[in-house]
Amino acid sequence: MPGTSPTQGDGGAKVALDGVAQEEDAIKSPALTVVMPGSAEQNAQEIKAISPEGRPADPKAGPGALYGFLLLAILLLAVASLASVPWLGWAGAAMGLGFGALALCFNPELAATLSRAAERRHVLENRKRDHDHKAT
């Protein structure tokens, strides 16, 4: 059937329109949503309404994706520190990890990314509240 995709159910053959299952998953756990459900234009308008930065560059990236990028930066720093042990020794690697952690903490992009993720989570929570309100 065109325009449909199967969804996880209780063993039945439940079928939903494309995007509906994704929207329901995003509503259940807004903070872990990697791809924002809905159209890019709708997402951009909703984020722009609450963001001091205005229209987002990538309105489809959810809060989970932004948290994932931050986690990736932290893991990359840890791996680079461990990889430098043969050349710098444990003390040098620990210093590199410490300086790298300080650089990450004082990087304004870290705070901005956390703020962007919070805005997107807020949009999804508003949708959840609207969805719950319509369901009752």
Backbone bond lengths (Angstrom), bond angles and torsions (degrees), N, CA, C in turn:
res aa  C-N    CA-C-N  psi(-1)  N-CA   C-N-CA  omega(-1)  CA-C   N-CA-C  phi
1 M - - - 1.435 - - 1.524 108.30 -
2 P 1.332 119.96 117.67 1.456 121.28 -177.33 1.527 111.96 -66.60
3 G 1.334 114.94 144.30 1.453 120.28 178.29 1.518 114.64 80.84
4 T 1.329 117.24 10.48 1.458 119.50 178.51 1.506 109.75 -126.20
5 S 1.301 114.91 158.87 1.458 120.33 175.55 1.515 108.07 -144.64
6 P 1.337 118.17 144.41 1.458 119.38 179.26 1.522 110.52 -70.42
7 T 1.310 115.40 150.31 1.469 120.48 176.54 1.510 108.75 -124.34
8 Q 1.341 115.64 162.90 1.454 120.48 177.23 1.515 108.19 -73.02
9 G 1.276 116.48 131.90 1.459 119.87 178.73 1.506 109.22 -136.34
10 D 1.287 116.50 -154.06 1.448 121.20 179.06 1.521 109.61 -95.93
11 G 1.339 115.93 45.64 1.449 121.00 178.05 1.514 112.67 89.26
12 G 1.315 118.38 -9.31 1.458 121.71 -179.23 1.510 111.46 -82.95
13 A 1.293 115.76 177.48 1.461 121.44 179.90 1.521 108.89 -99.63
14 K 1.321 116.30 58.89 1.451 121.53 -179.48 1.532 108.46 -74.66
15 V 1.316 116.73 134.28 1.457 121.60 -179.21 1.519 108.20 -125.36
16 A 1.337 115.70 136.59 1.460 119.95 179.56 1.514 109.52 -129.10
17 L 1.313 116.81 156.16 1.451 120.65 175.86 1.519 109.16 -64.96
18 D 1.350 117.08 150.44 1.458 120.71 178.96 1.514 110.12 -53.21
19 G 1.307 117.04 134.75 1.450 122.78 176.74 1.517 113.53 93.25
20 V 1.320 118.30 -24.48 1.461 119.90 -178.41 1.522 110.56 -67.67
21 A 1.324 117.38 -44.99 1.468 120.46 178.64 1.526 110.06 -63.98
22 Q 1.326 117.06 -40.10 1.452 121.36 178.92 1.532 109.79 -63.97
23 E 1.321 117.51 -42.14 1.463 121.94 179.22 1.526 110.29 -63.28
24 E 1.333 117.17 -41.93 1.456 120.30 179.77 1.519 111.18 -65.13
25 D 1.354 117.95 -39.13 1.464 121.02 177.39 1.522 110.43 -64.26
26 A 1.341 117.26 -41.17 1.460 121.43 179.82 1.518 110.56 -65.65
27 I 1.315 116.38 -34.88 1.460 119.88 179.70 1.523 110.40 -69.36
28 K 1.338 117.86 -35.22 1.465 120.95 -178.85 1.520 112.05 -69.35
29 S 1.332 117.81 -40.10 1.465 121.44 -178.19 1.525 110.39 -137.02
30 P 1.334 118.11 80.31 1.459 121.12 -176.19 1.525 114.49 -60.19
31 A 1.324 118.54 -36.70 1.461 120.84 -175.62 1.522 112.59 -69.19
32 L 1.332 117.83 -24.13 1.460 120.65 -177.39 1.527 112.89 -99.39
33 T 1.298 118.28 3.20 1.460 121.66 -178.04 1.515 110.10 -68.62
34 V 1.332 116.69 123.12 1.462 121.62 -178.26 1.527 110.51 -88.29
35 V 1.320 117.21 -43.35 1.468 122.02 179.30 1.518 107.90 -115.08
36 M 1.317 116.42 123.62 1.461 120.74 -179.78 1.524 109.61 -67.36
37 P 1.323 117.59 129.02 1.462 119.79 176.34 1.527 110.33 -72.70
38 G 1.302 116.01 159.93 1.460 120.59 -179.14 1.513 110.32 93.60
39 S 1.315 114.79 176.13 1.466 119.37 -178.76 1.521 110.66 -76.14
40 A 1.311 115.56 155.93 1.463 120.77 178.90 1.528 110.13 -61.22
41 E 1.317 116.96 -38.65 1.468 120.98 -179.20 1.529 111.35 -65.93
42 Q 1.328 116.77 -43.35 1.465 120.83 178.44 1.530 109.82 -62.34
43 N 1.339 116.36 -45.47 1.463 120.53 178.95 1.523 110.81 -61.20
44 A 1.338 116.66 -44.50 1.462 120.82 -178.56 1.524 111.18 -60.99
45 Q 1.318 116.97 -41.77 1.471 120.70 -179.86 1.529 111.38 -66.21
46 E 1.323 116.73 -42.72 1.467 120.02 -179.02 1.529 111.39 -67.89
47 I 1.327 116.85 -39.50 1.472 120.48 179.08 1.527 110.17 -69.91
48 K 1.339 116.15 -41.55 1.470 120.93 180.00 1.530 110.93 -59.43
49 A 1.334 116.62 -35.18 1.466 120.59 -178.02 1.525 112.87 -65.55
50 I 1.340 118.12 -26.48 1.471 119.76 -177.48 1.528 113.54 -113.70
51 S 1.330 117.22 -7.90 1.460 120.35 -174.25 1.525 112.12 -94.43
52 P 1.331 117.92 133.02 1.465 119.80 174.33 1.534 111.68 -70.82
53 E 1.324 117.33 -16.58 1.457 121.17 179.86 1.522 112.83 -86.70
54 G 1.326 117.09 -9.53 1.459 119.90 179.35 1.516 112.13 87.53
55 R 1.321 115.59 -147.20 1.459 122.45 -175.32 1.535 110.99 -68.44
56 P 1.341 117.61 129.53 1.474 120.00 -178.72 1.528 111.84 -74.55
57 A 1.313 115.57 152.79 1.465 120.47 178.34 1.520 111.50 -71.26
58 D 1.332 117.05 -38.41 1.463 121.47 179.92 1.527 108.84 -129.69
59 P 1.328 117.35 89.48 1.462 119.63 -176.02 1.526 114.27 -72.59
60 K 1.319 118.89 -8.56 1.460 120.83 179.12 1.532 112.28 -88.08
61 A 1.330 118.20 -16.08 1.470 120.98 179.00 1.520 109.04 -74.47
62 G 1.318 116.19 121.80 1.457 121.19 -179.02 1.516 111.69 -87.37
63 P 1.317 116.55 175.60 1.466 120.15 -179.92 1.521 112.66 -60.99
64 G 1.324 117.15 -34.45 1.465 120.21 178.51 1.518 112.20 -62.26
65 A 1.333 117.22 -37.25 1.465 120.86 177.99 1.524 110.68 -66.54
66 L 1.325 116.81 -41.36 1.462 119.79 -179.67 1.529 110.89 -68.21
67 Y 1.331 116.72 -41.63 1.473 119.31 175.17 1.531 110.16 -63.04
68 G 1.313 117.23 -36.39 1.464 121.79 178.26 1.523 112.43 -63.04
69 F 1.344 116.36 -40.43 1.466 119.48 177.83 1.530 110.68 -63.79
70 L 1.315 116.96 -40.37 1.466 119.82 177.71 1.521 111.38 -64.92
71 L 1.326 116.29 -43.02 1.458 120.75 177.61 1.529 110.60 -61.89
72 L 1.322 116.54 -40.01 1.466 120.91 177.94 1.528 111.09 -61.79
73 A 1.327 117.83 -41.17 1.469 120.94 178.34 1.526 110.86 -62.77
74 I 1.331 116.37 -41.72 1.470 120.37 179.46 1.525 110.71 -66.27
75 L 1.326 116.57 -43.55 1.469 120.12 178.60 1.525 111.65 -65.20
76 L 1.318 116.91 -38.94 1.468 120.94 178.12 1.533 110.20 -62.25
77 L 1.313 116.74 -40.76 1.459 121.08 177.30 1.532 110.75 -62.21
78 A 1.331 116.95 -44.23 1.466 121.07 179.91 1.526 111.29 -64.91
79 V 1.334 117.22 -42.86 1.472 120.74 179.71 1.520 110.27 -65.99
80 A 1.322 117.78 -42.30 1.469 120.65 178.70 1.526 110.61 -62.49
81 S 1.329 116.83 -38.18 1.469 120.62 177.65 1.521 110.97 -63.64
82 L 1.329 116.19 -47.41 1.465 119.52 179.06 1.524 112.02 -64.29
83 A 1.329 116.92 -36.76 1.462 120.19 179.97 1.523 111.95 -68.73
84 S 1.328 117.44 -22.64 1.466 120.13 -178.54 1.531 113.42 -85.41
85 V 1.332 117.50 -3.87 1.469 121.39 -177.96 1.533 112.25 -56.03
86 P 1.343 120.98 -45.34 1.476 118.99 -178.73 1.532 114.07 -60.65
87 W 1.315 117.77 -28.41 1.462 120.73 -177.97 1.520 112.59 -94.74
88 L 1.329 117.40 -34.76 1.460 121.01 -174.52 1.522 113.74 -106.93
89 G 1.313 117.07 -15.52 1.466 120.99 -174.39 1.521 109.64 81.11
90 W 1.337 114.91 173.45 1.465 119.36 -177.65 1.518 112.07 -65.78
91 A 1.318 117.02 -37.79 1.467 120.51 -179.24 1.524 110.39 -65.94
92 G 1.314 116.78 -43.29 1.471 120.67 178.81 1.518 111.69 -65.35
93 A 1.325 116.01 -40.37 1.467 119.89 178.71 1.525 110.80 -65.55
94 A 1.339 116.50 -39.11 1.463 120.24 178.25 1.526 110.78 -65.90
95 M 1.324 116.16 -39.51 1.469 119.34 176.99 1.527 110.40 -65.29
96 G 1.320 116.35 -41.96 1.466 119.77 178.09 1.520 111.53 -61.76
97 L 1.341 115.58 -41.21 1.461 119.92 177.68 1.529 110.60 -64.65
98 G 1.319 116.65 -41.94 1.468 120.62 178.83 1.516 112.66 -63.90
99 F 1.338 117.00 -47.03 1.466 120.13 178.46 1.530 110.95 -65.44
100 G 1.320 116.35 -38.68 1.462 119.92 177.68 1.521 111.98 -64.30
101 A 1.331 116.13 -40.78 1.472 120.22 178.08 1.525 110.59 -64.66
102 L 1.325 116.79 -41.34 1.469 119.76 176.59 1.528 110.83 -63.19
103 A 1.321 116.39 -42.10 1.474 119.92 178.33 1.524 110.91 -61.46
104 L 1.326 117.21 -40.09 1.463 119.93 177.75 1.528 110.97 -66.23
105 C 1.329 116.72 -43.20 1.468 120.21 -176.97 1.523 112.40 -65.73
106 F 1.316 117.05 -35.57 1.467 120.32 -177.99 1.527 112.88 -94.53
107 N 1.314 117.35 6.32 1.461 121.41 177.75 1.526 108.34 -80.14
108 P 1.324 118.45 122.69 1.462 119.81 -178.59 1.535 113.06 -65.26
109 E 1.302 117.13 -21.98 1.471 119.36 178.13 1.524 111.43 -66.95
110 L 1.317 117.62 -29.75 1.466 120.76 177.21 1.521 110.29 -62.04
111 A 1.320 116.77 -48.93 1.467 120.84 179.24 1.524 110.58 -65.24
112 A 1.328 117.13 -39.12 1.470 120.34 179.43 1.525 110.96 -65.09
113 T 1.329 117.02 -39.86 1.467 120.21 179.39 1.522 110.38 -66.91
114 L 1.320 117.51 -41.18 1.460 120.12 176.12 1.523 111.07 -62.14
115 S 1.329 116.68 -38.57 1.464 121.13 178.01 1.535 110.91 -65.79
116 R 1.333 116.55 -42.73 1.474 120.33 178.24 1.522 110.85 -63.35
117 A 1.325 116.96 -40.80 1.461 120.23 178.90 1.527 110.45 -64.87
118 A 1.324 117.07 -38.99 1.466 120.60 178.79 1.526 110.91 -65.25
119 E 1.333 117.04 -38.52 1.474 120.54 177.45 1.521 110.63 -61.54
120 R 1.313 116.40 -45.65 1.473 120.25 -178.71 1.526 110.63 -67.44
121 R 1.334 116.91 -37.86 1.457 120.09 176.18 1.532 109.77 -63.43
122 H 1.319 116.61 -39.31 1.463 121.48 178.57 1.536 110.81 -62.81
123 V 1.330 117.12 -41.83 1.470 121.23 177.09 1.523 109.92 -60.47
124 L 1.330 117.01 -45.58 1.467 120.45 -179.68 1.525 111.63 -66.79
125 E 1.328 117.13 -36.83 1.467 119.87 177.68 1.527 111.12 -67.02
126 N 1.346 116.50 -36.90 1.467 119.88 175.48 1.524 110.39 -63.19
127 R 1.328 116.15 -41.61 1.470 119.47 177.43 1.526 110.43 -63.15
128 K 1.333 116.45 -39.77 1.468 120.22 178.86 1.515 110.39 -62.95
129 R 1.322 116.09 -44.65 1.462 120.40 179.11 1.533 110.07 -62.21
130 D 1.342 117.42 -43.82 1.469 120.88 177.76 1.523 110.95 -63.32
131 H 1.339 116.28 -40.52 1.466 121.48 179.74 1.525 110.31 -64.00
132 D 1.345 116.98 -44.44 1.459 121.66 179.42 1.537 110.73 -65.71
133 H 1.323 115.31 -37.06 1.464 119.87 -179.68 1.535 110.66 -66.97
134 K 1.334 116.68 -39.74 1.474 120.61 178.19 1.522 111.75 -69.68
135 A 1.330 116.20 -30.49 1.469 120.27 -177.95 1.525 112.00 -72.77
136 T 1.333 116.66 -22.31 1.467 118.15 -178.63 1.502 112.46 -94.21
